[in-house]
Amino acid sequence: MTIIITTYLDSGVLIAAAISVNADEFITTEKTTKPLHRVTEINVIFLGS
């Protein structure tokens, strides 16, 4: 299982990298209103309040 964790820095590039290595999950603090959460190829998990 590969898990990628990120903050706001280059999330688009990191999500592409996570998909390319067949990661199971992408964990981020980026708000759920951002386009990152529209990705369907990988499970995006939001850590925030």
PQR file of N, CA, C, O and H, with PARSE charges and radii, in Angstrom:
ATOM      1  N   MET A   1       0.838  -1.167   0.000 -0.4000 1.5000
ATOM      2  CA  MET A   1       0.000   0.000   0.000 -0.0000 2.0000
ATOM      3  C   MET A   1       0.890   1.239   0.000  0.5500 1.7000
ATOM      4  O   MET A   1       1.833   1.339   0.784 -0.5500 1.4000
ATOM      5  N   THR A   2       0.583   2.167  -0.875 -0.4000 1.5000
ATOM      6  CA  THR A   2       1.296   3.431  -0.936 -0.0000 2.0000
ATOM      7  C   THR A   2       0.348   4.535  -0.513  0.5500 1.7000
ATOM      8  O   THR A   2      -0.782   4.614  -0.997 -0.5500 1.4000
ATOM      9  H   THR A   2      -0.184   2.087  -1.512  0.4000 1.0000
ATOM     10  N   ILE A   3       0.803   5.377   0.379 -0.4000 1.5000
ATOM     11  CA  ILE A   3      -0.006   6.504   0.831 -0.0000 2.0000
ATOM     12  C   ILE A   3       0.820   7.766   0.665  0.5500 1.7000
ATOM     13  O   ILE A   3       1.974   7.819   1.088 -0.5500 1.4000
ATOM     14  H   ILE A   3       1.720   5.313   0.772  0.4000 1.0000
ATOM     15  N   ILE A   4       0.240   8.765   0.060 -0.4000 1.5000
ATOM     16  CA  ILE A   4       0.898  10.047  -0.137 -0.0000 2.0000
ATOM     17  C   ILE A   4       0.210  11.071   0.763  0.5500 1.7000
ATOM     18  O   ILE A   4      -1.016  11.186   0.754 -0.5500 1.4000
ATOM     19  H   ILE A   4      -0.698   8.722  -0.284  0.4000 1.0000
ATOM     20  N   ILE A   5       0.996  11.810   1.536 -0.4000 1.5000
ATOM     21  CA  ILE A   5       0.449  12.847   2.409 -0.0000 2.0000
ATOM     22  C   ILE A   5       1.035  14.188   1.984  0.5500 1.7000
ATOM     23  O   ILE A   5       2.238  14.298   1.749 -0.5500 1.4000
ATOM     24  H   ILE A   5       1.991  11.717   1.544  0.4000 1.0000
ATOM     25  N   THR A   6       0.188  15.203   1.885 -0.4000 1.5000
ATOM     26  CA  THR A   6       0.654  16.513   1.445 -0.0000 2.0000
ATOM     27  C   THR A   6      -0.100  17.636   2.125  0.5500 1.7000
ATOM     28  O   THR A   6      -1.151  17.423   2.730 -0.5500 1.4000
ATOM     29  H   THR A   6      -0.790  15.114   2.076  0.4000 1.0000
ATOM     30  N   THR A   7       0.446  18.825   2.019 -0.4000 1.5000
ATOM     31  CA  THR A   7      -0.258  20.043   2.419 -0.0000 2.0000
ATOM     32  C   THR A   7      -0.621  20.781   1.145  0.5500 1.7000
ATOM     33  O   THR A   7      -0.970  20.140   0.154 -0.5500 1.4000
ATOM     34  H   THR A   7       1.299  18.998   1.527  0.4000 1.0000
ATOM     35  N   TYR A   8      -0.553  22.083   1.134 -0.4000 1.5000
ATOM     36  CA  TYR A   8      -0.973  22.855  -0.028 -0.0000 2.0000
ATOM     37  C   TYR A   8       0.045  22.908  -1.155  0.5500 1.7000
ATOM     38  O   TYR A   8      -0.300  23.350  -2.251 -0.5500 1.4000
ATOM     39  H   TYR A   8      -0.269  22.604   1.939  0.4000 1.0000
ATOM     40  N   LEU A   9       1.257  22.488  -0.943 -0.4000 1.5000
ATOM     41  CA  LEU A   9       2.310  22.647  -1.939 -0.0000 2.0000
ATOM     42  C   LEU A   9       2.171  21.683  -3.112  0.5500 1.7000
ATOM     43  O   LEU A   9       2.226  20.467  -2.929 -0.5500 1.4000
ATOM     44  H   LEU A   9       1.537  22.129  -0.053  0.4000 1.0000
ATOM     45  N   ASP A  10       1.996  22.210  -4.289 -0.4000 1.5000
ATOM     46  CA  ASP A  10       1.963  21.425  -5.526 -0.0000 2.0000
ATOM     47  C   ASP A  10       1.094  20.172  -5.447  0.5500 1.7000
ATOM     48  O   ASP A  10       1.513  19.096  -5.873 -0.5500 1.4000
ATOM     49  H   ASP A  10       1.952  23.198  -4.438  0.4000 1.0000
ATOM     50  N   SER A  11      -0.095  20.306  -4.910 -0.4000 1.5000
ATOM     51  CA  SER A  11      -0.972  19.149  -4.766 -0.0000 2.0000
ATOM     52  C   SER A  11      -1.301  18.494  -6.097  0.5500 1.7000
ATOM     53  O   SER A  11      -1.436  17.273  -6.175 -0.5500 1.4000
ATOM     54  H   SER A  11      -0.436  21.180  -4.564  0.4000 1.0000
ATOM     55  N   GLY A  12      -1.429  19.303  -7.148 -0.4000 1.5000
ATOM     56  CA  GLY A  12      -1.724  18.749  -8.468 -0.0000 2.0000
ATOM     57  C   GLY A  12      -0.624  17.827  -8.963  0.5500 1.7000
ATOM     58  O   GLY A  12      -0.898  16.756  -9.504 -0.5500 1.4000
ATOM     59  H   GLY A  12      -1.319  20.295  -7.084  0.4000 1.0000
ATOM     60  N   VAL A  13       0.610  18.244  -8.779 -0.4000 1.5000
ATOM     61  CA  VAL A  13       1.750  17.422  -9.188 -0.0000 2.0000
ATOM     62  C   VAL A  13       1.821  16.165  -8.324  0.5500 1.7000
ATOM     63  O   VAL A  13       2.083  15.072  -8.828 -0.5500 1.4000
ATOM     64  H   VAL A  13       0.832  19.115  -8.339  0.4000 1.0000
ATOM     65  N   LEU A  14       1.590  16.323  -7.036 -0.4000 1.5000
ATOM     66  CA  LEU A  14       1.679  15.179  -6.134 -0.0000 2.0000
ATOM     67  C   LEU A  14       0.557  14.170  -6.359  0.5500 1.7000
ATOM     68  O   LEU A  14       0.784  12.966  -6.247 -0.5500 1.4000
ATOM     69  H   LEU A  14       1.377  17.211  -6.627  0.4000 1.0000
ATOM     70  N   ILE A  15      -0.643  14.637  -6.673 -0.4000 1.5000
ATOM     71  CA  ILE A  15      -1.742  13.708  -6.949 -0.0000 2.0000
ATOM     72  C   ILE A  15      -1.445  12.932  -8.225  0.5500 1.7000
ATOM     73  O   ILE A  15      -1.751  11.743  -8.308 -0.5500 1.4000
ATOM     74  H   ILE A  15      -0.828  15.615  -6.764  0.4000 1.0000
ATOM     75  N   ALA A  16      -0.853  13.586  -9.220 -0.4000 1.5000
ATOM     76  CA  ALA A  16      -0.468  12.889 -10.450 -0.0000 2.0000
ATOM     77  C   ALA A  16       0.590  11.835 -10.156  0.5500 1.7000
ATOM     78  O   ALA A  16       0.541  10.731 -10.699 -0.5500 1.4000
ATOM     79  H   ALA A  16      -0.604  14.552  -9.153  0.4000 1.0000
ATOM     80  N   ALA A  17       1.541  12.172  -9.303 -0.4000 1.5000
ATOM     81  CA  ALA A  17       2.577  11.208  -8.923 -0.0000 2.0000
ATOM     82  C   ALA A  17       1.967  10.030  -8.171  0.5500 1.7000
ATOM     83  O   ALA A  17       2.338   8.881  -8.407 -0.5500 1.4000
ATOM     84  H   ALA A  17       1.581  13.069  -8.862  0.4000 1.0000
ATOM     85  N   ALA A  18       1.040  10.311  -7.275 -0.4000 1.5000
ATOM     86  CA  ALA A  18       0.396   9.244  -6.513 -0.0000 2.0000
ATOM     87  C   ALA A  18      -0.361   8.290  -7.433  0.5500 1.7000
ATOM     88  O   ALA A  18      -0.307   7.073  -7.255 -0.5500 1.4000
ATOM     89  H   ALA A  18       0.738  11.245  -7.083  0.4000 1.0000
ATOM     90  N   ILE A  19      -1.054   8.839  -8.400 -0.4000 1.5000
ATOM     91  CA  ILE A  19      -1.780   8.004  -9.364 -0.0000 2.0000
ATOM     92  C   ILE A  19      -0.803   7.180 -10.190  0.5500 1.7000
ATOM     93  O   ILE A  19      -1.065   6.011 -10.473 -0.5500 1.4000
ATOM     94  H   ILE A  19      -1.097   9.828  -8.544  0.4000 1.0000
ATOM     95  N   SER A  20       0.317   7.776 -10.578 -0.4000 1.5000
ATOM     96  CA  SER A  20       1.277   7.068 -11.424 -0.0000 2.0000
ATOM     97  C   SER A  20       1.955   5.900 -10.719  0.5500 1.7000
ATOM     98  O   SER A  20       2.411   4.965 -11.377 -0.5500 1.4000
ATOM     99  H   SER A  20       0.529   8.725 -10.347  0.4000 1.0000
ATOM    100  N   VAL A  21       2.029   5.940  -9.395 -0.4000 1.5000
ATOM    101  CA  VAL A  21       2.625   4.821  -8.651 -0.0000 2.0000
ATOM    102  C   VAL A  21       1.554   3.907  -8.060  0.5500 1.7000
ATOM    103  O   VAL A  21       1.845   3.048  -7.227 -0.5500 1.4000
ATOM    104  H   VAL A  21       1.658   6.699  -8.860  0.4000 1.0000
ATOM    105  N   ASN A  22       0.309   4.104  -8.504 -0.4000 1.5000
ATOM    106  CA  ASN A  22      -0.821   3.284  -8.051 -0.0000 2.0000
ATOM    107  C   ASN A  22      -1.015   3.340  -6.544  0.5500 1.7000
ATOM    108  O   ASN A  22      -1.273   2.319  -5.907 -0.5500 1.4000
ATOM    109  H   ASN A  22       0.073   4.801  -9.181  0.4000 1.0000
ATOM    110  N   ALA A  23      -0.889   4.545  -5.971 -0.4000 1.5000
ATOM    111  CA  ALA A  23      -1.128   4.713  -4.537 -0.0000 2.0000
ATOM    112  C   ALA A  23      -2.594   4.409  -4.237  0.5500 1.7000
ATOM    113  O   ALA A  23      -3.467   4.612  -5.081 -0.5500 1.4000
ATOM    114  H   ALA A  23      -0.679   5.374  -6.489  0.4000 1.0000
ATOM    115  N   ASP A  24      -2.849   3.927  -3.041 -0.4000 1.5000
ATOM    116  CA  ASP A  24      -4.217   3.613  -2.632 -0.0000 2.0000
ATOM    117  C   ASP A  24      -4.948   4.835  -2.096  0.5500 1.7000
ATOM    118  O   ASP A  24      -6.158   4.974  -2.274 -0.5500 1.4000
ATOM    119  H   ASP A  24      -2.140   3.762  -2.356  0.4000 1.0000
ATOM    120  N   GLU A  25      -4.204   5.720  -1.440 -0.4000 1.5000
ATOM    121  CA  GLU A  25      -4.819   6.886  -0.825 -0.0000 2.0000
ATOM    122  C   GLU A  25      -3.925   8.103  -0.982  0.5500 1.7000
ATOM    123  O   GLU A  25      -2.703   7.993  -1.080 -0.5500 1.4000
ATOM    124  H   GLU A  25      -3.221   5.608  -1.296  0.4000 1.0000
ATOM    125  N   PHE A  26      -4.560   9.260  -1.004 -0.4000 1.5000
ATOM    126  CA  PHE A  26      -3.845  10.535  -1.030 -0.0000 2.0000
ATOM    127  C   PHE A  26      -4.420  11.358   0.115  0.5500 1.7000
ATOM    128  O   PHE A  26      -5.599  11.713   0.094 -0.5500 1.4000
ATOM    129  H   PHE A  26      -5.552   9.349  -0.924  0.4000 1.0000
ATOM    130  N   ILE A  27      -3.610  11.658   1.098 -0.4000 1.5000
ATOM    131  CA  ILE A  27      -4.071  12.379   2.282 -0.0000 2.0000
ATOM    132  C   ILE A  27      -3.573  13.809   2.198  0.5500 1.7000
ATOM    133  O   ILE A  27      -2.391  14.050   1.955 -0.5500 1.4000
ATOM    134  H   ILE A  27      -2.653  11.370   1.115  0.4000 1.0000
ATOM    135  N   THR A  28      -4.488  14.767   2.402 -0.4000 1.5000
ATOM    136  CA  THR A  28      -4.145  16.166   2.233 -0.0000 2.0000
ATOM    137  C   THR A  28      -4.855  17.035   3.262  0.5500 1.7000
ATOM    138  O   THR A  28      -5.859  16.638   3.852 -0.5500 1.4000
ATOM    139  H   THR A  28      -5.448  14.571   2.600  0.4000 1.0000
ATOM    140  N   THR A  29      -4.312  18.220   3.460 -0.4000 1.5000
ATOM    141  CA  THR A  29      -4.980  19.217   4.295 -0.0000 2.0000
ATOM    142  C   THR A  29      -5.665  20.271   3.424  0.5500 1.7000
ATOM    143  O   THR A  29      -6.236  21.235   3.933 -0.5500 1.4000
ATOM    144  H   THR A  29      -3.496  18.542   2.980  0.4000 1.0000
ATOM    145  N   GLU A  30      -5.600  20.076   2.123 -0.4000 1.5000
ATOM    146  CA  GLU A  30      -6.250  21.020   1.212 -0.0000 2.0000
ATOM    147  C   GLU A  30      -7.766  20.925   1.358  0.5500 1.7000
ATOM    148  O   GLU A  30      -8.322  19.829   1.437 -0.5500 1.4000
ATOM    149  H   GLU A  30      -5.136  19.292   1.710  0.4000 1.0000
ATOM    150  N   LYS A  31      -8.420  22.067   1.394 -0.4000 1.5000
ATOM    151  CA  LYS A  31      -9.866  22.121   1.634 -0.0000 2.0000
ATOM    152  C   LYS A  31     -10.651  21.335   0.589  0.5500 1.7000
ATOM    153  O   LYS A  31     -10.240  21.218  -0.565 -0.5500 1.4000
ATOM    154  H   LYS A  31      -7.968  22.956   1.330  0.4000 1.0000
ATOM    155  N   THR A  32     -11.780  20.804   1.019 -0.4000 1.5000
ATOM    156  CA  THR A  32     -12.611  19.975   0.140 -0.0000 2.0000
ATOM    157  C   THR A  32     -13.260  20.776  -0.985  0.5500 1.7000
ATOM    158  O   THR A  32     -13.848  20.188  -1.892 -0.5500 1.4000
ATOM    159  H   THR A  32     -12.114  20.899   1.957  0.4000 1.0000
ATOM    160  N   THR A  33     -13.167  22.089  -0.946 -0.4000 1.5000
ATOM    161  CA  THR A  33     -13.712  22.921  -2.028 -0.0000 2.0000
ATOM    162  C   THR A  33     -12.746  23.045  -3.196  0.5500 1.7000
ATOM    163  O   THR A  33     -13.110  23.592  -4.237 -0.5500 1.4000
ATOM    164  H   THR A  33     -12.690  22.567  -0.208  0.4000 1.0000
ATOM    165  N   LYS A  34     -11.538  22.556  -3.047 -0.4000 1.5000
ATOM    166  CA  LYS A  34     -10.517  22.654  -4.094 -0.0000 2.0000
ATOM    167  C   LYS A  34     -10.685  21.538  -5.130  0.5500 1.7000
ATOM    168  O   LYS A  34     -11.201  20.469  -4.805 -0.5500 1.4000
ATOM    169  H   LYS A  34     -11.242  22.112  -2.202  0.4000 1.0000
ATOM    170  N   PRO A  35     -10.252  21.778  -6.373 -0.5600 1.5000
ATOM    171  CA  PRO A  35     -10.397  20.793  -7.452  0.2800 2.0000
ATOM    172  C   PRO A  35      -9.742  19.442  -7.157  0.5500 1.7000
ATOM    173  O   PRO A  35     -10.138  18.426  -7.728 -0.5500 1.4000
ATOM    174  N   LEU A  36      -8.766  19.424  -6.292 -0.4000 1.5000
ATOM    175  CA  LEU A  36      -8.083  18.178  -5.928 -0.0000 2.0000
ATOM    176  C   LEU A  36      -9.072  17.095  -5.509  0.5500 1.7000
ATOM    177  O   LEU A  36      -8.846  15.914  -5.769 -0.5500 1.4000
ATOM    178  H   LEU A  36      -8.444  20.250  -5.828  0.4000 1.0000
ATOM    179  N   HIS A  37     -10.148  17.485  -4.873 -0.4000 1.5000
ATOM    180  CA  HIS A  37     -11.115  16.519  -4.350 -0.0000 2.0000
ATOM    181  C   HIS A  37     -12.084  15.996  -5.409  0.5500 1.7000
ATOM    182  O   HIS A  37     -12.962  15.191  -5.100 -0.5500 1.4000
ATOM    183  H   HIS A  37     -10.332  18.444  -4.662  0.4000 1.0000
ATOM    184  N   ARG A  38     -11.932  16.445  -6.649 -0.4000 1.5000
ATOM    185  CA  ARG A  38     -12.739  15.920  -7.747 -0.0000 2.0000
ATOM    186  C   ARG A  38     -12.074  14.733  -8.436  0.5500 1.7000
ATOM    187  O   ARG A  38     -12.652  14.131  -9.342 -0.5500 1.4000
ATOM    188  H   ARG A  38     -11.219  17.099  -6.900  0.4000 1.0000
ATOM    189  N   VAL A  39     -10.870  14.401  -8.009 -0.4000 1.5000
ATOM    190  CA  VAL A  39     -10.126  13.290  -8.606 -0.0000 2.0000
ATOM    191  C   VAL A  39     -10.846  11.983  -8.275  0.5500 1.7000
ATOM    192  O   VAL A  39     -11.212  11.742  -7.124 -0.5500 1.4000
ATOM    193  H   VAL A  39     -10.401  14.890  -7.274  0.4000 1.0000
ATOM    194  N   THR A  40     -11.043  11.150  -9.280 -0.4000 1.5000
ATOM    195  CA  THR A  40     -11.747   9.887  -9.063 -0.0000 2.0000
ATOM    196  C   THR A  40     -10.827   8.673  -9.153  0.5500 1.7000
ATOM    197  O   THR A  40     -11.234   7.564  -8.807 -0.5500 1.4000
ATOM    198  H   THR A  40     -10.746  11.346 -10.215  0.4000 1.0000
ATOM    199  N   GLU A  41      -9.596   8.871  -9.613 -0.4000 1.5000
ATOM    200  CA  GLU A  41      -8.675   7.746  -9.806 -0.0000 2.0000
ATOM    201  C   GLU A  41      -8.050   7.250  -8.503  0.5500 1.7000
ATOM    202  O   GLU A  41      -7.460   6.170  -8.474 -0.5500 1.4000
ATOM    203  H   GLU A  41      -9.266   9.772  -9.893  0.4000 1.0000
ATOM    204  N   ILE A  42      -8.173   8.023  -7.433 -0.4000 1.5000
ATOM    205  CA  ILE A  42      -7.539   7.674  -6.168 -0.0000 2.0000
ATOM    206  C   ILE A  42      -8.417   8.210  -5.032  0.5500 1.7000
ATOM    207  O   ILE A  42      -9.104   9.219  -5.194 -0.5500 1.4000
ATOM    208  H   ILE A  42      -8.652   8.900  -7.457  0.4000 1.0000
ATOM    209  N   ASN A  43      -8.390   7.539  -3.900 -0.4000 1.5000
ATOM    210  CA  ASN A  43      -9.145   7.961  -2.737 -0.0000 2.0000
ATOM    211  C   ASN A  43      -8.441   9.147  -2.080  0.5500 1.7000
ATOM    212  O   ASN A  43      -7.322   9.003  -1.588 -0.5500 1.4000
ATOM    213  H   ASN A  43      -7.832   6.720  -3.768  0.4000 1.0000
ATOM    214  N   VAL A  44      -9.087  10.321  -2.065 -0.4000 1.5000
ATOM    215  CA  VAL A  44      -8.518  11.522  -1.470 -0.0000 2.0000
ATOM    216  C   VAL A  44      -9.130  11.704  -0.094  0.5500 1.7000
ATOM    217  O   VAL A  44     -10.352  11.760   0.044 -0.5500 1.4000
ATOM    218  H   VAL A  44      -9.997  10.438  -2.464  0.4000 1.0000
ATOM    219  N   ILE A  45      -8.286  11.796   0.924 -0.4000 1.5000
ATOM    220  CA  ILE A  45      -8.732  11.948   2.303 -0.0000 2.0000
ATOM    221  C   ILE A  45      -8.327  13.319   2.806  0.5500 1.7000
ATOM    222  O   ILE A  45      -7.173  13.724   2.664 -0.5500 1.4000
ATOM    223  H   ILE A  45      -7.293  11.751   0.812  0.4000 1.0000
ATOM    224  N   PHE A  46      -9.278  14.038   3.397 -0.4000 1.5000
ATOM    225  CA  PHE A  46      -9.033  15.377   3.905 -0.0000 2.0000
ATOM    226  C   PHE A  46      -8.795  15.322   5.405  0.5500 1.7000
ATOM    227  O   PHE A  46      -9.620  14.793   6.151 -0.5500 1.4000
ATOM    228  H   PHE A  46     -10.215  13.709   3.512  0.4000 1.0000
ATOM    229  N   LEU A  47      -7.663  15.872   5.850 -0.4000 1.5000
ATOM    230  CA  LEU A  47      -7.367  16.016   7.270 -0.0000 2.0000
ATOM    231  C   LEU A  47      -7.497  17.486   7.625  0.5500 1.7000
ATOM    232  O   LEU A  47      -6.647  18.292   7.244 -0.5500 1.4000
ATOM    233  H   LEU A  47      -6.993  16.302   5.244  0.4000 1.0000
ATOM    234  N   GLY A  48      -8.506  17.831   8.320 -0.4000 1.5000
ATOM    235  CA  GLY A  48      -8.692  19.238   8.689 -0.0000 2.0000
ATOM    236  C   GLY A  48      -9.885  19.412   9.588  0.5500 1.7000
ATOM    237  O   GLY A  48     -10.595  18.465   9.925 -0.5500 1.4000
ATOM    238  H   GLY A  48      -9.196  17.177   8.629  0.4000 1.0000
ATOM    239  N   SER A  49     -10.076  20.634   9.959 -0.4000 1.5000
ATOM    240  CA  SER A  49     -11.194  20.920  10.871 -0.0000 2.0000
ATOM    241  C   SER A  49     -12.396  21.429  10.135  0.5500 1.7000
ATOM    242  O   SER A  49     -13.422  21.717  10.752 -0.5500 1.4000
ATOM    243  H   SER A  49      -9.499  21.404   9.685  0.4000 1.0000
TER
END
